[in-house]
Amino acid sequence: MTDHNLLELAPGRHALEDYFIASSVDEALAYLMSHHGRAQVIAGGTRLALRVQHDECLASHLVDVSSVGAMRRISIKDEALYLGGAQRFGKVGSDDRVRAAAPLLSLAAQYSVRDSSCRATLGGEIALAECPSWLCLALVAMDARAEITNVTGAQWLPVEGLFVRPGFSRVNSASEILTMLRISAQTAGQGSSMGRLQMPAENGSTPSRDAALALLLSLSSDGQALDWLSVGISTTSQIPVHLTEAQESMVEEGGLSSLSAERFASLVADYCREELDWSRDEDTQLKGIRRLSANLFDQAVESARTSLSSD
């Protein structure tokens, strides 16, 4: 089905020729193939619409998958949460199933709604790879996997491996669709947290360089030892990545003490000092990331212990 009213989105030289609303994944893929090189997928379209309006979208045909039922589902099966790629932030942040199975993702969706729009979708956020992204960071920390579907079939890939650099992902919206996400459901003894540090621009004007951190951890049954830890970081200029050395070091130390949060904060700060461009005010920024890291670690431990006591 074509919505001719939406063709007014792009009045410039790359004006849209067609806006097609697909009723199934197969129909959307068939449309992409029949307009190969000229069409791309759209779901929520909150960011893509801006590109179209500013004449920055080269596609002359858009295929909307927001009405595809299979891509709007939320379900739990075999201890995993499944989310359709066209699911909107607003629904993810308010759904009780998401809140129970993946509190970190629910929180990320709520933050994303605050920062952008409840109409933005999971698949669109990953495909656009804008940084830092609450949703993308949470998905990396949770080791989420994405189902990428094209005319030859579907395959499940780690979400972390889909990002190339800020603004670019390996999801080719001109020939394939991110149809589903799979996340292991959180269980008793697991806790999570996330937060962002806003770093002022060098000229002291508006905050323009952000660092975001997300972590998920699991405690022993007595709540006194760290069984495993997954932590992701992203900045304005860096795609979401795991802090592998911090994860391994904290797990090797095992037992939790009053100094554990400080140790974690030190590991994160060491990574930032070595890997990130912190501009000329590095000391102030590192102090900020230390405070953020320590607070988030304590929050995750507390939520994990709460889940043990309520189990």
Legacy VTK file of the C-alpha trace (Angstrom):
# vtk DataFile Version 3.0
C-alpha trace
ASCII
DATASET POLYDATA
POINTS 311 float
0.000 0.000 0.000
1.321 3.458 -0.868
0.719 6.488 1.364
0.831 9.438 -1.052
0.491 12.015 1.743
3.925 11.086 3.042
5.579 11.833 -0.277
5.525 15.500 0.776
8.320 14.735 3.271
11.036 15.446 0.726
10.552 18.535 -1.420
14.231 18.694 -2.532
16.084 17.169 -5.432
15.900 13.712 -3.803
12.139 13.905 -3.324
10.455 10.613 -2.600
8.767 8.861 -5.451
6.996 6.264 -3.347
6.282 5.435 0.305
5.144 1.812 0.536
3.586 0.311 3.684
4.394 -3.413 3.813
2.122 -5.963 5.458
4.802 -8.656 5.874
8.569 -9.114 5.926
8.424 -10.977 2.600
6.469 -8.157 1.003
8.981 -5.592 2.277
11.941 -7.608 0.957
10.239 -8.038 -2.409
9.766 -4.270 -2.617
13.435 -3.665 -1.789
14.479 -6.084 -4.524
12.177 -4.585 -7.128
13.585 -1.109 -6.403
17.159 -2.239 -5.790
19.513 0.628 -5.017
16.686 3.162 -4.761
14.725 1.930 -1.734
15.360 1.470 1.971
13.474 0.317 5.050
11.782 2.689 7.483
9.931 1.847 10.714
9.481 4.628 13.287
11.244 7.010 10.959
11.881 9.742 13.549
15.490 10.300 12.478
15.174 9.204 8.864
12.322 11.647 8.332
14.663 14.471 9.336
17.235 13.273 6.803
14.550 13.189 4.134
13.356 16.679 5.011
16.908 18.024 4.878
17.540 16.345 1.534
20.126 13.987 3.075
18.371 10.729 2.162
19.373 9.393 -1.242
16.616 6.757 -1.358
13.729 7.677 -3.619
11.526 4.842 -2.320
10.802 3.984 1.328
9.190 0.770 2.557
7.530 1.070 5.955
7.594 -2.095 8.124
5.956 -0.531 11.202
2.685 -2.375 10.496
4.255 -5.842 10.157
2.792 -7.830 13.054
5.743 -10.214 13.412
8.045 -7.226 13.897
5.929 -5.717 16.698
5.841 -8.790 18.946
7.153 -9.090 22.496
7.432 -12.606 23.895
9.396 -14.741 26.346
10.439 -18.229 25.336
13.085 -20.620 26.694
14.356 -18.035 29.209
14.875 -15.420 26.494
13.090 -12.184 25.641
12.190 -11.672 21.972
11.457 -8.202 20.609
10.400 -7.319 17.073
12.707 -4.940 15.239
9.831 -2.516 14.611
8.977 -2.300 18.307
8.910 1.302 19.492
10.845 2.770 22.424
7.656 3.821 24.165
6.273 0.280 24.238
9.604 -1.284 25.267
9.950 1.137 28.178
6.433 0.546 29.504
5.919 -3.190 28.922
5.847 -5.282 32.123
7.406 -8.297 30.385
10.405 -6.250 29.311
10.705 -4.674 32.747
10.773 -8.111 34.421
13.006 -9.940 31.921
15.383 -7.115 30.961
15.286 -4.189 33.419
18.349 -2.642 31.781
16.633 -2.506 28.386
13.453 -1.109 29.936
15.478 1.661 31.569
17.374 2.360 28.341
14.085 2.676 26.447
12.713 5.120 29.019
15.873 7.235 28.772
15.634 7.098 24.976
12.034 8.322 24.997
13.115 11.223 27.182
15.937 12.111 24.791
14.230 11.457 21.450
10.814 9.987 20.651
8.580 7.132 21.749
8.006 6.376 18.048
11.655 5.474 17.338
12.233 1.725 16.898
14.821 -0.816 18.015
15.797 -1.808 14.483
16.093 1.783 13.353
18.295 2.713 16.310
20.740 -0.093 15.523
20.763 0.597 11.775
21.523 4.293 12.281
24.242 3.586 14.913
24.111 7.062 16.405
26.325 7.456 19.498
25.978 7.359 22.349
22.686 5.460 22.241
21.033 4.199 25.412
19.383 1.309 23.552
22.460 0.186 21.634
24.640 0.363 24.741
22.197 -1.711 26.803
21.901 -4.325 24.050
25.697 -4.668 23.877
26.002 -5.014 27.663
23.296 -7.706 27.610
25.006 -9.608 24.756
21.839 -9.324 22.675
21.597 -10.962 19.269
19.754 -9.674 16.219
17.973 -11.585 13.474
18.913 -10.071 10.103
16.655 -11.183 7.251
17.152 -10.845 3.495
15.862 -12.688 0.431
18.232 -15.625 1.048
17.069 -16.228 4.620
17.801 -15.099 8.170
20.766 -15.286 10.513
21.332 -14.378 14.158
24.289 -12.073 14.821
25.680 -10.374 17.964
24.412 -6.807 18.154
27.886 -5.601 19.132
29.281 -6.798 15.804
26.761 -4.752 13.816
28.372 -1.388 14.595
31.164 -0.055 12.379
31.598 3.522 13.606
29.261 6.270 14.823
26.551 6.710 12.212
27.366 3.516 10.314
26.220 -0.068 10.909
26.491 -3.347 9.013
22.709 -3.482 8.631
22.049 -2.679 4.984
18.620 -1.057 5.006
18.505 -1.242 1.205
18.490 -5.048 1.097
17.857 -6.500 4.571
15.720 -6.038 7.660
16.476 -6.375 11.363
13.428 -8.455 12.179
13.975 -9.600 15.767
16.146 -9.199 18.890
16.896 -11.950 21.407
18.064 -11.247 24.959
18.662 -13.683 27.809
16.094 -13.037 30.536
17.476 -11.706 33.820
17.300 -14.142 36.741
17.633 -14.003 40.538
21.027 -12.730 41.640
21.451 -10.481 38.605
21.453 -6.691 38.721
22.007 -3.872 36.259
22.464 -0.129 35.974
23.385 2.531 33.455
24.226 6.216 33.346
25.799 8.986 31.314
28.444 11.621 31.970
28.014 14.846 30.047
31.350 16.413 29.146
31.293 20.125 28.210
32.689 21.141 24.862
36.116 22.706 24.970
34.698 26.190 24.501
32.594 25.722 27.639
29.261 26.007 25.842
26.651 23.249 25.616
27.424 19.631 26.633
28.506 17.915 23.459
30.771 15.012 24.392
28.988 12.305 26.376
30.201 9.019 27.821
27.611 6.368 28.694
28.146 3.223 30.745
25.939 0.140 31.221
26.590 -2.940 33.330
24.948 -6.216 34.119
26.297 -8.529 36.823
25.476 -11.737 38.642
26.202 -12.545 42.286
26.703 -15.824 44.100
23.705 -17.225 45.989
24.876 -15.572 49.241
25.348 -12.232 47.499
28.984 -11.927 48.563
30.863 -12.824 45.371
30.793 -11.719 41.750
30.066 -14.619 39.375
30.214 -12.588 36.159
30.111 -9.041 34.908
29.272 -7.505 31.543
29.992 -3.826 31.028
29.661 -1.649 27.950
30.801 1.878 27.211
30.012 4.327 24.425
30.840 7.954 23.721
29.856 10.522 21.144
32.798 9.383 19.025
32.858 5.659 19.866
30.485 2.790 19.159
29.350 0.615 22.115
32.012 -1.918 23.146
32.588 -4.323 26.004
35.225 -3.425 28.586
36.723 -6.897 28.443
39.684 -6.271 30.749
37.487 -4.721 33.439
35.075 -7.659 33.220
37.823 -10.264 33.538
39.696 -8.464 36.299
36.631 -7.987 38.511
35.518 -11.607 38.110
39.025 -12.885 38.915
38.977 -10.923 42.166
35.642 -12.574 42.941
34.696 -11.474 46.422
32.908 -8.178 47.015
34.206 -5.643 49.523
33.822 -1.963 50.341
36.588 -1.289 47.806
35.029 -3.191 44.893
33.267 -0.142 43.451
36.493 1.860 43.638
38.394 -0.935 41.922
35.809 -1.072 39.150
35.908 2.712 38.753
39.702 2.599 38.478
39.541 -0.004 35.690
37.019 2.041 33.717
39.085 5.211 34.156
42.227 3.388 32.984
40.441 2.324 29.822
39.185 5.848 29.172
42.624 7.350 29.689
44.247 4.957 27.229
41.563 4.563 24.562
39.495 7.741 24.428
40.149 11.324 23.406
39.242 13.310 26.500
40.401 16.699 25.211
42.388 19.106 27.366
40.311 18.734 30.570
41.185 15.080 31.039
41.569 15.082 34.852
38.112 16.527 35.446
36.530 14.103 33.006
38.284 11.092 34.525
37.099 12.104 37.999
33.581 12.265 36.610
33.791 8.834 34.994
35.183 7.397 38.244
32.245 8.741 40.238
29.759 7.501 37.657
31.362 4.033 37.473
31.492 3.568 41.237
27.861 4.649 41.675
26.649 2.365 38.889
28.559 -0.604 40.276
26.997 -0.099 43.727
23.536 0.244 42.158
23.922 -2.985 40.171
25.127 -4.912 43.227
22.260 -3.577 45.304
19.675 -4.539 42.681
21.206 -8.026 42.424
21.045 -8.522 46.186
17.464 -7.279 46.219
16.522 -9.839 43.586
18.124 -12.594 45.710
16.203 -11.577 48.823
12.893 -11.410 46.969
13.345 -14.721 45.111
LINES 1 312
311 0 1 2 3 4 5 6 7 8 9 10 11 12 13 14 15 16 17 18 19 20 21 22 23 24 25 26 27 28 29 30 31 32 33 34 35 36 37 38 39 40 41 42 43 44 45 46 47 48 49 50 51 52 53 54 55 56 57 58 59 60 61 62 63 64 65 66 67 68 69 70 71 72 73 74 75 76 77 78 79 80 81 82 83 84 85 86 87 88 89 90 91 92 93 94 95 96 97 98 99 100 101 102 103 104 105 106 107 108 109 110 111 112 113 114 115 116 117 118 119 120 121 122 123 124 125 126 127 128 129 130 131 132 133 134 135 136 137 138 139 140 141 142 143 144 145 146 147 148 149 150 151 152 153 154 155 156 157 158 159 160 161 162 163 164 165 166 167 168 169 170 171 172 173 174 175 176 177 178 179 180 181 182 183 184 185 186 187 188 189 190 191 192 193 194 195 196 197 198 199 200 201 202 203 204 205 206 207 208 209 210 211 212 213 214 215 216 217 218 219 220 221 222 223 224 225 226 227 228 229 230 231 232 233 234 235 236 237 238 239 240 241 242 243 244 245 246 247 248 249 250 251 252 253 254 255 256 257 258 259 260 261 262 263 264 265 266 267 268 269 270 271 272 273 274 275 276 277 278 279 280 281 282 283 284 285 286 287 288 289 290 291 292 293 294 295 296 297 298 299 300 301 302 303 304 305 306 307 308 309 310
